[in-house]
């Protein structure tokens, strides 16, 4: 027998209450969702855009630069990089801030990274590095030389990037490779006055004097016109001076500098540096004549040495003149002594007279002059180094005094290979072979072939029981000529 289920009874009032509860719950949830969505949208709309944030950071960046808060300025600059598409331009500004804050090595690395790749800051970064090279910054020169292969590769893979060709040309010119520099400069289709000036320099070094003079005269005319116009600045005057020097018009170069001095501060470092280089180039022209005029060259080199910043080539040329042992030595000595009697550049002149005395075999007089040079300028690393070398070569050698002088020279010029070589040879003589090897190997690759201390390294390695390394350096010693008696600074 089939049983019938009880009929389902529905309570209309209860069903209505449940439905109303569900409706209210869903309505609350929907309202909450809409509220959260509206709040998020309102927050998103009220939040500053990246451009506005970057503008705010930029204002703070300017204040940080004014306060010379370099680290905070760099931090802000990097924030701007993350917010804007102009990251490359911001990195270039970071490089400038690093350089201003005394962190030049980092600055040049950042700028070099920008210069090796396409971007809005590439040309500016390369131009800035080129300007630091032109200013004679040795740190910039060393960093770019280490990156030379990368720059060369970039010019090959990106033939249209003229700024890289120009930078490479500057490096080749500084290294003395005029033909290679000319090859890079000829890749530039629309040369700027600066490029044309380097082209003139390359042509002059290759003996193409007329072509060089023609290019230099074009630059000189353009720059003189620009410098005397309303838009002319100090850089246009300086370029006109450099063009006059390439055109061998040294009197005209000095006259232009005199006129620039009436428009700008005469003590402006850039003007003084340019004037020192005019005297240097003029001196070199007297040495390149046939026959050369060493006396006039010495007079001009001594003038070049009287500026707050002395071009590196001045002591190098004076060393070359003093070490040659020509018949003009007596006149050179008389010129130097006359300069000394007028109280001009006593430290440099005593150093020169010391080199002359040493080259003529008078070690005692050389030492006296170098001591006077150091007394006039305790920061003269060349005289400190040469006196240390002289004490090393005494019989018997005065090693403790020599080492003290070499250490003082390294405090002034920590990266000069000749000074490292001197200290290394002193340490080897003292029997401190391990320390000697460190100094000598640090100097080895940056010395000229004939100056490399392979004989000293061979002895040091032998004392350390490293026979293979000793034998290697003995073989290299056999390929060298006689060792120099005075350590010269590059």
C-alpha angles and dihedrals in degrees: 000000000000119000118216119225119242112262115256111247118209122206104211094196094053093047090053092051092051092049091049091051092051090047093051092046093051090045091053092048091048091048091049091050092048090048094051090046092050092047091050091047091048091049092048092048093047093048113101115254119246088255092054091046090049089050091052091048089047091056090049089047091057090051090049091052091050090051089046090235092155100174093048090046091052090048090053091045090056091049088055089052090059094048103046141046089236092080092134092054089048091051089052089053087049089055091053091049092049090051091048089050092055095257095117097153092059090043093055092046091053092047092046091053089054092046093055096059137051116264145113092279098046098095092043093049093048092046090051092050089048091052090051089052091050089050088059097245104172094197092055089048093053094047093049092046089054089051094044095112091052092049091048091050091049091054090053097047094042104038093169095060099100096177090064091051088052092050091048090050090055091051092049091048092050088050091051096249099132096164092053090046091051090052091057094044091053089060090067109093100190106033119202118220088262091053092046089052092054088047088055091050092051092049091049092052090050090055096252093130100164094051090046093051091048093054092044093051090053090053093044093052093047094048096045090052091048095044092055093047126087091260095051118120137179094275092061091054091049092050090050088054092050091049090052089054092051088050086052091241096133095159088053090050092054091046090053090050090051090053091047088052090061091056100040136031106292090216093056105137092227091055093047092048091050092049091051089052092050090058090045093053091044090053091050090053090058090051091051094053123103105263098020121230105219094172094058089042091055092050091053094044091053088052089051089052093058095077128096090251118037121203112245092237093063097075090037092056092043090052091051091050094047095046098049095082094213127160087258091068093096091054091045090052091048090050091051093047090049089051090050092051088058090053095245120151096335095179094052094041093050089049090053092047088050091054090049091050092048093049089052091051099255100127095167093055090045090055091049092053093047091050089052089048091054091046089055092047119011088190094062098120094184094057092043089052095046093048089050088051092049092051089049090055095049121110103261096018120231095225101170093053091043092052092048091053093047091051090050090051091051091052088059097038108020095168101047109116095207091060092048088050091052094050091045092054091048091051090049090052089051091054094249091129100163092054090043093055091052092055096040094049091047088056098038102084094046098050123087115261095256093050098051111120098227093142093055091045091050091055092044093051090047091054089049090053095247098132098170093055090044092053091049093055092045089057090050090048090058090058093055130087124229115318118252119254098211124045109231125203117231 
